[in-house]
């Protein structure tokens, strides 16, 4: 799978990239939401195809656009079945509960999480 990873923590990026690539996935890193959105919406591609099969998004990011705002931009133009999204975050539990209420169809993994949890979730989303 081609995975768009929006994460700014270098240790988490290394951990996830290595683990995901070891099981055959291709990881494309974005540390700013604007970079992810630009790739999704302006990259040259075959008509009606997307650059990623799934997007993994951290909520707490540097820059003008938060991870949650990036998700909102994606959902305005692309159905979640077409481009599945997984949220990973170390945000406070109250913040994550609010996101769950607003975006109930997007799974959230709270950091730190075990990689097998992410891989299982990706498998489920891939088959839906």
trRosetta pair geometry for C-beta under 8 A, 3 or more apart (Angstrom, degrees):
i j d omega theta_ij theta_ji phi_ij phi_ji
1 25 4.9 -20 58 -124 81 97
1 26 7.3 -149 95 32 40 73
1 53 4.2 -109 -158 63 94 142
1 54 6.0 14 165 14 136 107
1 122 7.1 -155 39 176 163 125
1 126 7.0 -105 -82 -99 139 128
2 25 7.6 166 -86 -169 17 79
2 26 5.1 -21 -109 70 63 108
2 28 6.7 19 -177 -10 89 116
2 51 6.6 -115 135 152 142 57
2 52 5.0 -134 114 -125 96 50
2 53 5.1 119 50 -3 71 90
3 20 6.1 -66 32 174 156 151
3 25 5.3 28 -10 169 121 126
3 26 6.8 168 21 82 76 51
3 27 5.1 -24 70 -108 108 63
3 28 6.7 176 86 23 52 74
3 52 6.2 60 -142 -152 16 108
3 53 6.9 -45 -73 54 54 87
3 54 5.6 -19 -115 72 77 90
3 55 7.4 147 -166 -102 61 30
3 56 6.3 12 -178 0 110 107
4 28 5.4 -31 -106 71 57 105
4 30 6.5 8 -175 1 90 121
4 36 5.7 108 170 -141 125 101
4 39 6.9 170 -120 91 127 135
4 40 7.1 -5 -86 -67 169 101
4 51 7.0 79 -65 98 117 100
4 52 3.9 -65 -20 -80 102 159
4 54 7.4 -158 30 99 75 44
4 55 4.3 -18 68 -114 109 82
4 56 7.2 177 88 27 56 62
5 13 7.1 133 128 -127 134 78
5 16 6.3 154 -138 115 148 137
5 17 7.2 -130 34 -76 166 81
5 20 8.0 -174 -62 20 135 162
5 27 5.4 6 -8 -166 130 100
5 28 6.7 161 20 73 78 47
5 29 5.3 -30 72 -106 105 57
5 30 6.7 167 85 27 51 73
5 55 7.9 -177 -75 -159 28 55
5 56 5.1 -6 -115 63 69 105
6 30 4.8 -26 -102 78 70 106
6 31 7.7 147 -156 -107 57 12
6 33 6.2 49 -157 -97 138 61
6 36 4.8 -30 -83 -54 116 151
6 55 6.9 24 -5 180 107 98
6 56 6.9 -171 30 93 69 55
6 57 4.6 10 56 -121 121 66
6 58 5.9 -139 109 26 78 76
6 61 6.9 -39 158 -86 102 146
6 67 6.0 152 116 -117 129 98
6 70 6.4 -171 -154 100 173 165
7 12 5.5 -117 173 103 137 117
7 13 5.3 175 97 -77 118 83
7 16 6.9 98 22 32 165 149
7 29 7.2 -71 50 -145 87 88
7 30 7.9 100 22 71 51 59
7 31 7.1 -46 87 -110 40 58
7 56 7.3 -9 -39 111 110 100
7 58 4.6 101 -107 -18 66 127
7 88 7.2 -8 -92 72 114 125
8 13 7.9 -51 170 -46 6 119
8 31 4.7 88 -107 -159 73 86
8 32 7.7 63 -86 -65 109 50
8 58 6.6 -122 11 71 78 149
8 61 5.4 137 -20 -134 128 75
8 62 5.8 128 -128 9 163 94
9 12 4.1 56 86 18 112 112
9 13 6.4 177 87 -16 55 85
9 58 7.5 148 4 -102 98 165
10 13 5.4 -54 -143 36 32 116
10 14 6.3 33 159 -20 66 103
11 14 5.9 -53 -150 34 29 110
11 15 6.3 28 153 -17 63 109
12 15 5.6 -54 -144 40 33 113
12 16 6.0 24 161 -12 68 111
12 58 7.8 93 106 -76 152 137
12 88 7.9 169 179 128 138 140
12 111 7.2 -38 -108 -127 138 136
13 16 6.2 -62 -142 43 23 103
13 17 5.8 21 163 -19 63 115
13 29 5.9 51 -151 -127 119 132
13 31 7.9 -29 -79 -87 144 92
14 17 6.0 -58 -139 38 22 108
14 18 6.2 17 166 -14 62 111
15 18 6.4 -65 -150 38 20 104
15 19 6.2 9 161 -10 61 116
15 115 7.6 -141 157 -72 98 117
16 19 5.9 -63 -142 43 27 106
16 20 5.8 19 165 -13 68 114
16 27 7.0 144 124 -129 91 153
16 56 7.5 -152 -174 101 148 156
16 115 7.5 174 -111 -112 60 102
16 118 7.7 -54 -128 110 99 173
17 20 6.2 -62 -140 42 22 104
17 21 6.0 15 164 -13 63 114
17 27 4.7 -150 -125 77 76 156
17 29 6.8 -27 -82 -64 125 116
18 21 6.1 -63 -143 42 23 105
18 22 6.2 30 157 -28 62 108
19 22 5.8 -53 -150 28 28 115
19 23 7.2 6 159 -2 60 104
19 115 4.6 -101 175 -139 156 151
20 23 6.4 -70 -157 43 32 96
20 25 4.3 -58 166 65 93 127
20 27 5.1 98 85 -60 133 120
21 24 7.6 124 -169 -15 35 6
21 25 6.1 -96 -85 69 38 69
21 26 7.2 57 -108 -105 84 34
21 27 6.0 -84 -55 2 94 109
23 119 6.7 36 55 -121 172 131
28 39 7.2 179 140 172 139 165
28 51 7.4 -41 36 142 168 114
28 52 6.8 -122 40 -87 127 107
30 33 7.4 89 137 -100 124 21
30 35 4.3 -177 -146 94 104 112
30 36 4.0 159 95 -60 170 86
30 39 7.0 -131 -76 8 132 135
31 35 7.0 43 46 30 55 145
31 61 7.6 160 167 -154 54 107
31 62 7.5 3 151 47 93 105
32 35 4.8 95 68 -1 86 103
32 36 7.5 -160 96 -2 49 84
32 61 6.8 137 -125 163 43 125
32 62 6.8 -61 -99 84 85 82
32 63 4.4 104 -140 -53 102 159
32 65 7.4 88 173 53 81 97
33 36 5.6 -56 -154 37 41 111
33 37 6.1 36 153 -17 73 108
33 61 5.8 128 -34 90 97 157
33 63 6.1 -169 25 89 87 136
33 65 3.8 -118 79 100 132 110
33 66 6.7 49 -33 94 153 12
33 67 6.2 -161 -83 -89 118 42
33 69 6.6 74 156 77 166 94
33 70 3.8 -136 -152 -66 116 125
34 37 5.8 -56 -144 41 31 110
34 38 6.1 35 156 -23 65 107
34 63 6.3 -134 -3 173 106 144
34 64 7.1 45 -48 53 122 97
34 65 5.6 132 -53 23 76 130
35 38 5.8 -53 -145 34 28 112
35 39 6.5 27 156 -17 62 106
36 39 5.9 -60 -153 36 29 109
36 40 6.3 23 155 -16 66 109
36 55 7.1 96 -170 -148 128 125
36 57 7.7 119 166 -104 174 98
36 70 5.9 43 77 -161 128 139
37 40 5.8 -56 -144 39 32 109
37 41 5.9 -3 169 7 69 116
37 65 7.2 -35 -9 120 139 167
37 70 5.9 -134 -55 -138 106 90
37 73 5.6 -1 -119 107 127 150
37 74 7.4 -129 -108 -62 83 81
38 41 6.6 -74 -135 52 21 89
38 42 5.3 -37 -171 34 64 119
38 43 7.7 95 135 -44 63 80
39 42 7.3 -61 -97 53 11 76
39 43 5.0 23 -164 -40 55 124
39 51 5.6 -90 156 56 97 159
39 52 8.0 66 122 -26 118 109
40 43 7.2 24 -56 10 6 108
40 50 6.6 -2 -146 -157 79 102
40 51 6.4 -128 -102 33 47 109
40 52 7.1 -48 -97 18 91 110
40 55 7.7 -11 -81 -80 132 140
40 74 6.5 -32 139 -108 168 97
40 78 7.6 -91 173 -18 126 150
40 83 7.6 62 -142 -144 125 164
41 77 7.2 60 -102 77 109 165
43 51 5.0 34 69 -57 153 135
45 49 5.2 -129 154 80 116 92
45 50 7.0 54 141 -126 168 14
45 51 6.0 -126 -78 -65 140 76
46 49 4.5 36 70 20 95 128
50 53 7.7 149 84 -76 107 32
50 78 7.2 63 -89 -131 140 146
50 82 7.1 118 -19 150 139 98
50 83 5.6 -103 143 -85 177 115
52 55 5.6 86 111 -68 150 79
52 83 6.7 70 85 -143 94 105
53 83 8.0 -174 176 -129 19 64
53 84 7.8 1 144 36 62 97
53 126 7.4 24 155 -112 120 96
54 83 7.3 155 -112 -171 32 60
54 84 4.8 -23 -120 73 88 98
54 85 7.4 170 -168 -85 70 28
54 86 6.9 23 172 -2 113 102
54 122 6.1 164 80 -135 177 96
54 125 6.5 94 -112 106 128 135
54 126 7.4 -65 -53 -75 129 84
55 74 7.0 -127 44 -118 161 166
55 83 6.2 29 -5 164 110 103
55 84 7.3 180 28 94 68 50
55 85 5.0 -18 70 -110 98 75
55 86 7.5 -179 92 28 50 65
56 85 7.8 156 -90 -162 27 55
56 86 4.9 -17 -112 68 74 101
56 87 8.0 159 -162 -96 56 13
56 88 6.0 23 177 -6 99 115
56 118 7.6 25 -117 -155 139 122
57 67 4.6 148 163 -166 102 109
57 70 6.1 -167 -140 85 136 124
57 71 5.9 -180 80 -64 168 101
57 85 6.1 -7 5 -167 119 103
57 86 7.2 160 23 81 71 48
57 87 5.6 -36 74 -109 89 61
57 88 7.1 164 79 26 35 73
58 61 5.9 123 94 -64 101 95
58 67 5.1 -144 95 -74 46 153
58 87 7.8 106 -112 -164 20 65
58 88 5.5 -41 -89 79 67 86
58 89 5.9 132 -153 -90 61 68
59 66 6.4 13 -180 168 63 103
59 67 4.1 -127 -115 64 29 126
59 68 5.3 35 -142 -42 94 88
59 87 6.1 33 -50 -162 100 112
59 89 4.2 10 16 -102 110 133
59 91 5.3 -34 75 -31 135 134
59 95 7.4 160 123 141 155 124
59 99 7.0 -87 -102 -81 146 158
60 66 7.4 -26 -109 -149 30 98
60 67 6.9 -33 0 7 23 120
60 89 6.4 112 -1 -145 91 95
60 90 6.8 -65 27 56 135 81
60 91 5.7 159 -38 -71 113 92
61 65 7.6 -12 84 94 127 61
61 66 5.9 149 42 -143 95 48
61 67 5.2 120 -12 -41 119 88
65 69 4.8 -129 -164 89 78 127
65 70 5.7 96 145 -60 116 84
65 73 7.8 -9 -161 -17 136 138
66 69 4.6 100 52 6 77 101
66 70 7.0 -132 98 -6 44 85
67 70 5.4 -50 -149 32 35 115
67 71 6.6 39 151 -20 65 101
67 87 7.2 120 139 -133 128 92
67 89 7.4 -168 73 -85 152 111
68 71 5.7 -49 -153 32 34 113
68 72 6.6 39 148 -20 63 102
68 99 6.4 -118 -110 -112 119 115
69 72 5.4 -49 -151 33 37 116
69 73 6.6 40 150 -21 66 100
70 73 5.7 -51 -152 33 34 112
70 74 6.5 33 151 -18 65 104
71 74 5.7 -55 -150 36 33 111
71 75 6.1 27 156 -16 68 110
71 85 5.9 116 -128 176 102 161
71 87 7.3 -19 -73 -80 149 105
71 103 6.8 -4 139 -105 141 161
71 106 6.9 26 -161 -113 140 170
72 75 5.9 -60 -143 41 28 107
72 76 6.5 37 156 -30 63 102
73 76 5.9 -52 -154 23 29 115
73 77 7.3 -6 160 7 60 108
74 77 6.7 -88 -164 48 30 89
74 78 5.4 -47 177 45 74 113
74 83 6.5 -109 180 94 120 135
74 85 6.7 128 95 -70 150 137
75 78 6.9 -78 -104 63 24 68
75 80 6.6 3 -114 -60 93 89
75 85 7.9 -69 -62 -2 95 149
75 103 7.8 -134 -61 -121 160 113
78 82 5.3 -121 -178 80 91 123
78 83 4.8 14 143 21 138 123
79 82 4.5 91 64 1 86 106
79 83 7.5 128 75 23 49 74
80 83 7.0 -83 -138 70 31 59
80 84 6.3 57 174 -109 73 48
80 85 6.4 -81 -135 14 91 96
80 105 5.6 120 89 120 171 128
80 106 6.9 -126 -132 -75 137 84
81 84 7.4 12 -133 -68 23 78
81 128 7.0 -117 -129 117 87 100
84 125 4.2 114 -162 171 163 128
84 126 7.5 -103 13 -68 153 48
84 128 7.7 107 -86 55 130 117
85 106 5.2 -24 88 -132 103 114
86 106 7.2 175 -110 -175 27 82
86 107 5.5 -21 -126 74 79 96
86 108 7.8 156 -173 -96 64 27
86 109 6.6 20 170 -1 109 107
86 118 7.1 115 145 -142 159 85
86 121 6.1 101 -114 126 137 132
86 122 7.2 -64 -34 -77 148 76
86 125 7.2 -119 -58 -31 105 161
87 99 6.7 -157 155 145 176 145
87 103 7.9 103 -29 93 138 139
87 106 5.8 71 -16 142 107 113
87 107 7.0 -167 31 99 78 46
87 108 4.4 -23 75 -109 111 75
87 109 7.1 176 92 26 57 63
88 108 7.6 156 -88 -161 27 58
88 109 4.9 -17 -107 69 76 99
88 110 8.0 159 -156 -101 57 10
88 111 6.0 74 170 -55 91 96
88 113 6.9 -115 -135 16 103 133
88 118 7.7 -2 -83 -100 123 120
89 95 7.8 -112 141 104 144 116
89 96 6.3 176 81 -89 128 106
89 108 6.6 -37 27 -161 107 104
89 109 7.8 136 21 79 60 55
89 110 6.6 -43 74 -119 68 53
89 111 6.3 -128 109 -1 18 100
90 110 7.1 93 -104 -171 42 70
90 111 4.1 -54 -67 62 86 117
90 112 7.9 19 -92 -45 105 51
91 95 4.1 -87 152 84 122 136
91 96 5.6 150 83 -51 105 86
91 99 7.9 86 75 -10 149 136
92 95 4.7 95 62 4 81 104
92 96 7.2 -155 95 -3 42 87
93 96 5.6 -58 -147 40 35 110
93 97 6.2 40 153 -24 68 104
93 110 7.9 2 -97 -113 74 143
94 97 5.7 -51 -148 33 31 114
94 98 6.6 33 152 -19 63 103
95 98 5.8 -54 -155 33 32 111
95 99 6.6 30 149 -17 65 105
96 99 5.5 -52 -148 37 36 113
96 100 6.3 42 151 -23 67 103
96 108 5.6 150 -161 156 107 157
96 110 6.6 -15 -102 -89 168 102
97 100 5.5 -50 -147 34 33 114
97 101 6.5 34 153 -20 63 103
98 101 5.8 -53 -152 34 32 112
98 102 6.4 21 154 -10 65 110
99 102 5.8 -62 -145 44 31 105
99 103 5.7 -26 173 35 71 107
99 106 7.8 -70 155 78 99 117
99 108 6.6 107 99 -78 123 143
100 103 7.0 -76 -122 66 18 68
100 104 6.2 54 173 -103 62 60
100 108 6.2 -88 -76 4 93 137
101 104 6.9 2 -143 -65 18 91
103 106 4.4 -11 145 25 115 117
107 121 5.7 -151 104 -158 160 130
107 125 7.6 -119 12 -66 129 122
109 113 4.3 -15 171 -59 115 166
109 117 6.2 137 -125 118 125 121
109 118 6.1 -27 -58 -83 169 84
109 121 7.1 -132 -57 -4 119 163
110 113 6.4 130 72 -63 46 103
113 117 5.2 -101 172 65 108 135
113 118 6.3 108 113 -44 127 96
114 117 4.8 99 68 -5 82 103
114 118 7.7 -158 98 -1 48 83
115 118 5.6 -53 -156 37 44 111
115 119 6.2 42 150 -19 73 106
116 119 5.5 -52 -141 40 37 113
116 120 6.1 41 157 -21 67 104
117 120 6.0 -54 -148 36 27 110
117 121 6.4 27 154 -18 62 109
118 121 5.7 -58 -149 38 30 112
118 122 6.3 32 154 -20 66 106
119 122 5.7 -52 -146 35 31 113
119 123 6.5 35 153 -21 63 103
120 123 5.7 -53 -151 33 32 113
120 124 6.5 32 152 -18 65 104
121 124 5.8 -53 -150 35 33 111
121 125 6.3 28 154 -15 66 108
122 125 5.8 -58 -144 40 31 109
122 126 6.1 36 155 -27 65 108
123 126 5.7 -54 -146 32 28 114
123 127 6.7 15 160 -10 62 109
124 127 6.3 -69 -155 40 28 102
124 128 6.7 34 152 -33 65 105
125 128 5.8 -47 -148 19 35 116
